[in-house]
Every structure is written in structure tokens, then in C-alpha cells.
């Protein structure tokens, strides 16, 4: 992913430490997906729970999820950050804000 939005020129790292937020969000989403896979798999195998297939099924969201979901989590964290700290003058292309 680039450091700035190609459309509005908003920097994805608005403050130092910005990446901690989206990495934390990515971790929480991947943990939740892994937990859901384990829970649903366990419920589906209730009388005879086989750990091998359950472990393989859980490794998919735990192993591939962080890589695939990182751009989406980064974008979601920028949206959360914009809600918590609104835009300041000069952060985006002035033609888009009318300032």
C-alpha cells in the first residue's frame, strides 16, 4: 500500500505510531475469525471431535488472514482515526475540502 491516498493525498500515517492501531485491529479481526472457525467446527463435530481437521481449518484464518486483511484493516483504522481526530488544514488536497 502507498503512503498517501492517490485521490485526496491524505497520508495514511497521520501521527507517529499510526501503524500500531491497524496492526492491532488486524490482530483482533484474525483472532475473532479463528475463534469462529474453531467454535463452528467444534459444534459441527460435537459427538466425535477430531482435532486434526479442526486445526487445519483454524490455520487458514490464522495464517492467511493477517496478510489478506491488512489493507482492509489499515483503511478501516484510517476511518476510525478520522472520526476520533478530524482533518486539519493541509492534510488533504484543498480542492476537496473547499478550504
N, C-alpha and C positions, 0 to 999 in steps of 0.2 A: 504494500500500500504506500501511496505517496505521503509526503509530509503535509501537503496542503491540498484542499479541495480544488479540483480543476475548474469548477463552475463559479464559486464565490470567493475563492482564495482564503478561506478560513483555515487556520493552522490546526492540525489535529492534536498538537501538543500545546495547549493554551498556557499551561503553567508547568513548572518543573515537577516531575513525579506523576504526570498525567497517565503514563502507561500502567501505573500500579492499579488504577481504577478499572481499566478494561481487561487487564490480566486477571484481576480478582473476579470480575463479572464472568469472564470466560471460565474460570475455575468453578464458580458456583453453578453455572449452567451445565457444564460437563458432569459435575458430581450429581446434580439432580437427574440428568438423563441416565447416568449409570445406575442410580438408585431405582429409577422407574423400571429400567430393564430387569434389574435383579428382582424387584418386587413382583412384576408381572410374570416373569419366568418362574418364580417360586410358586406363585398362585396357580399357574397353569400345570405345574408338576406336583401338586400337593400330595397325592398318596405316595409317589415314589420320586423324590427329588434327586436328580442326577447333577452333581456339581460340575462335571466336565463341560457339558453343553452350556450350562448356565455361566460358567467362567468365560467361555469363548464368546458368548453373546454379550457379556458385560465388557469385554475388552474392546469391542467395536466403538461404543461411545466414549470409553475411557482413553483409547489410543488414538483414534482418528478425529474425534470430536474437537479437541483443542485446536487442531490445525485447521479444520474446516470452518469452525465457528469464530475464529479470531477476528476476521474482518467485520463480521456482523456485530460482535460484541464491542469492537472498537467504535463502530458507528453508533451503537446504542449508548455507549458511555459518553460520547460527544453530545448526544441529545440530552442525556441526564445532566451533564455538566452545563449545557446551555440553559437548562431550566434552573439550576442552582445559581449559576453566575451568568447573567445576561451579557449580550455582546457589548463591548466597549467600542468607542470610536476608533476606526482604523483597523479593526480586526478582519473585516471583510471588504470586498470591493465596494467603494462608496456609491456606485451606480445602483446597487441592490438595496441599499438602506435609505437613500434619499438624504443622507447627511453630508 
